[in-house]
Amino acid sequence: MRHDEMIGKVQALAQLPDRGSAERAAHAVVTTLSERLPSGLARHVAAQLPPDMADAMRRAADAGAMPDAQGSGARESREQESRARDSGARAAEGSGTAGERFGLTAFAGRIAVRAGTDEDTALRDAAAVMEVLDAALAPELTERMAGALPADIRELLPLERASEADH
């Protein structure tokens, strides 16, 4: 799917007033989604997106994969990686680091800050972007993405995709 087509669909689905708002929403969602997904999976998703959205997603995935230079942040990052490795989540995605662990409230908050909106609007925008991603990505990749998300964020996916991942 081309960039203009994706942004147009986000604008229509989220009922945004202009393309600029749709751009901000799409970039905020893919960046935040990339932080939540294992970095290897985020890079696979980015490979199927238009270049500027892919760049936003890769930058966030790469930032999450790099050790934090601030003492306790690096320790927390290593602890998160260790927990993910212990649970087998990291091995399921191959190379890369586990995504940050946060739920729907933090997901909406991060999107709202990035898009310059409130959390309710951020959730509506996120659902629109997730629907467009569902249509744009290969089905097996969307299924992997859904499987890597917690149930509360997965609810933003189109209904049939969200329920498939629960089985």
Residue, then its C-alpha position, 0 to 999 in steps of 0.5 A: m500500500r502506498h503512503d498517500e493511500m495509507i494516510g487517506k485511509v487513516q484520515a477517513l477511518a479516524q475522521l480526522p480533519d486533514r492529512g496533517s493530522a492523519e500523518r501525525a497519528a500514523h507516525a505516533v502509532v507506528t512509533t509507539l507500536s514499534e516500541r512495544l513489539p520485539s525489535g526483530l518483528a518491528r523491523h519485519v513490519a517496517a519492511q512492508l511499510p512505505p519508506d517514511m513510516a518504515d523509517a519511523m518504525r525502524r528508528a524506534a525499534d533501533a532505539g529500543a535495541m540499543p543499550d541505554a547509556q543511563g545507568s539504571g535504564a541500562r540495568e532495567s533494559r537488561e532485566q527486561e531482556s532477561r525476563a523476555r529470554d526466560s519466558g521464551a518471547r525473545a526466541a520466538e522472534g529471532s534476533g533483536t530485543a524484546g519490546e517494552r512492556f506496557g499496556l493500553t493506558a501507556f500506549a494511548g498516552r505515548i500516542a497522545v503525546r506524540a500526536g499532540t492530542d488527548e488519550d481518547t483521540a489517540l485510541r481512536d487514531a490507533a484503532a484506525v492505524m491498526e486497521v490500515l496496517d492489518a490491510a497493508l501487511a501480509p496476514e501472517l505478519t499481522e498475526r505475529m504482531a497480534g500475538a506479540l501484543p497484550a490483549d488490551i492493545r490487541e483489542l485495537l486490531p480489527l475484530e476478527r484479527a483480535s479474536e483470532a489471536d486469542h485462540 
